[in-house]
Amino acid sequence: MTAEGTRGKGPNAFRTIGEAAEELGVAPHVLRFWEGKFRTLRPLKRAGNRRYYRPGDMELLRRIRSLLHDEGFTIKGAQKVLRAPIGADAQVADDSAAPTLFATKAATAAEIPSGSVEPVQDIVTALDALAEECAIVAAGNPPPSGKD
């Protein structure tokens, strides 16, 4: 793909927003919109907030474009796909399906950098307790009083 704006640039060259938009076949305002919706998309910004898309940014933009334009995902659906662990058999619920409380897999200690396991375990424990309370309330029962 050698768009007129990127002619002569190598695959590892940075792209301006105009060059990136032209290469992807979308308008520049679409790329700015996607930045707000996909937190991992963070182009380099120089003086005057001028955006420069690195090769990794371009790869992510191609993936986002493919999910939205070619595969027909909504923004929320594409966000779920991109959040899924790489190589996992992640199933993305269709947007009309009700979200489930336990849709995400809890991280194991092996997946967490050393030194941060205890805080994460505390959070997981607190979330598990909250999930139990939510299940009780959803079943129509009053939440526990906490006064044993």
C-alpha positions as CSV (number, residue, x, y, z in Angstrom):
1,M,0.0,0.0,0.0
2,T,1.8,3.1,-1.1
3,A,-0.6,5.9,-0.7
4,E,0.4,9.2,-2.2
5,G,1.1,10.8,1.2
6,T,3.4,8.0,2.3
7,R,5.2,7.4,-1.0
8,G,8.9,6.8,-0.3
9,K,8.4,6.1,3.4
10,G,9.5,2.8,4.8
11,P,7.2,0.5,6.8
12,N,9.0,1.6,10.0
13,A,8.5,5.4,9.3
14,F,6.2,7.4,11.5
15,R,3.0,8.7,9.8
16,T,1.2,12.0,10.2
17,I,-2.5,11.8,10.9
18,G,-3.2,12.6,7.2
19,E,-0.9,9.9,6.0
20,A,-2.3,7.4,8.4
21,A,-5.9,8.3,7.5
22,E,-5.1,8.0,3.8
23,E,-3.4,4.7,4.2
24,L,-6.3,3.3,6.1
25,G,-9.0,4.8,3.9
26,V,-10.7,6.8,6.7
27,A,-10.9,10.5,7.6
28,P,-8.5,12.1,10.1
29,H,-11.3,12.9,12.5
30,V,-12.1,9.1,12.6
31,L,-8.6,8.5,13.9
32,R,-9.0,11.1,16.6
33,F,-12.3,9.6,17.6
34,W,-10.8,6.1,17.8
35,E,-8.1,7.6,20.1
36,G,-10.8,8.4,22.6
37,K,-12.4,5.0,22.4
38,F,-9.4,2.7,22.3
39,R,-7.1,3.6,25.3
40,T,-4.2,1.6,23.8
41,L,-4.1,3.9,20.8
42,R,-1.7,6.6,21.8
43,P,0.2,8.2,19.0
44,L,3.3,10.3,19.7
45,K,2.4,14.0,20.0
46,R,4.8,16.7,19.2
47,A,4.6,20.5,19.2
48,G,1.2,21.8,18.6
49,N,-0.3,18.4,19.4
50,R,0.7,17.1,16.0
51,R,0.2,13.3,15.9
52,Y,2.7,10.9,14.7
53,Y,1.7,7.2,14.3
54,R,4.4,4.7,15.0
55,P,4.5,1.3,13.2
56,G,2.8,-0.3,16.2
57,D,0.1,2.4,16.2
58,M,-0.5,1.7,12.5
59,E,-0.8,-2.1,13.2
60,L,-3.4,-1.3,15.9
61,L,-5.2,1.1,13.6
62,R,-5.4,-1.6,10.9
63,R,-6.8,-4.1,13.4
64,I,-9.4,-1.5,14.7
65,R,-10.4,-0.7,11.1
66,S,-10.7,-4.4,10.3
67,L,-12.9,-5.1,13.3
68,L,-15.2,-2.1,12.7
69,H,-15.4,-1.9,8.9
70,D,-14.7,-5.5,7.7
71,E,-15.9,-7.7,10.5
72,G,-18.8,-5.5,11.5
73,F,-18.1,-5.1,15.2
74,T,-19.4,-2.2,17.2
75,I,-17.0,0.0,19.1
76,K,-17.8,-1.9,22.3
77,G,-17.4,-5.3,20.6
78,A,-14.0,-4.2,19.1
79,Q,-12.9,-3.0,22.6
80,K,-13.7,-6.4,24.0
81,V,-11.8,-8.2,21.3
82,L,-8.7,-6.0,21.8
83,R,-8.8,-6.4,25.6
84,A,-8.9,-10.2,25.3
85,P,-5.6,-12.0,26.1
86,I,-3.5,-12.7,23.0
87,G,-3.9,-16.3,22.0
88,A,-6.9,-16.9,24.2
89,D,-10.1,-18.4,22.9
90,A,-11.9,-15.2,23.8
91,Q,-15.5,-15.2,22.9
92,V,-17.0,-11.8,22.3
93,A,-20.6,-11.6,23.3
94,D,-22.8,-9.9,20.7
95,D,-23.9,-6.4,21.8
96,S,-27.5,-7.5,22.2
97,A,-26.6,-10.1,24.8
98,A,-26.9,-9.1,28.4
99,P,-23.4,-8.6,30.0
100,T,-22.5,-11.2,32.5
101,L,-21.0,-10.3,35.9
102,F,-18.2,-12.9,35.6
103,A,-17.2,-12.3,32.0
104,T,-13.5,-11.8,32.7
105,K,-10.9,-14.3,33.8
106,A,-9.1,-13.5,37.0
107,A,-5.4,-13.1,36.7
108,T,-3.2,-15.8,38.2
109,A,-0.1,-15.0,40.3
110,A,2.1,-16.2,37.4
111,E,0.6,-13.5,35.1
112,I,1.3,-10.7,37.6
113,P,4.7,-9.0,37.9
114,S,6.5,-9.9,41.1
115,G,5.9,-7.5,44.0
116,S,2.3,-6.7,43.0
117,V,0.6,-10.0,43.8
118,E,-0.7,-9.1,47.2
119,P,-2.5,-5.9,46.2
120,V,-4.1,-7.8,43.2
121,Q,-5.1,-10.7,45.4
122,D,-6.8,-8.2,47.8
123,I,-8.7,-6.7,44.9
124,V,-9.7,-10.1,43.6
125,T,-11.0,-11.0,47.1
126,A,-12.9,-7.8,47.4
127,L,-14.4,-8.3,43.9
128,D,-15.4,-11.9,44.7
129,A,-17.2,-10.7,47.9
130,L,-19.0,-8.0,45.9
131,A,-20.0,-10.5,43.2
132,E,-21.5,-12.7,45.9
133,E,-23.5,-9.8,47.3
134,C,-24.7,-8.9,43.7
135,A,-25.8,-12.5,43.1
136,I,-27.8,-12.5,46.4
137,V,-29.4,-9.2,45.5
138,A,-30.1,-10.4,41.9
139,A,-31.8,-13.4,43.4
140,G,-34.2,-11.1,45.3
141,N,-32.7,-11.7,48.7
142,P,-31.5,-8.8,50.9
143,P,-27.8,-8.2,51.1
144,P,-26.0,-9.4,54.3
145,S,-25.9,-6.8,57.0
146,G,-22.2,-7.3,57.8
147,K,-23.1,-7.5,61.5
148,D,-22.3,-11.0,62.6
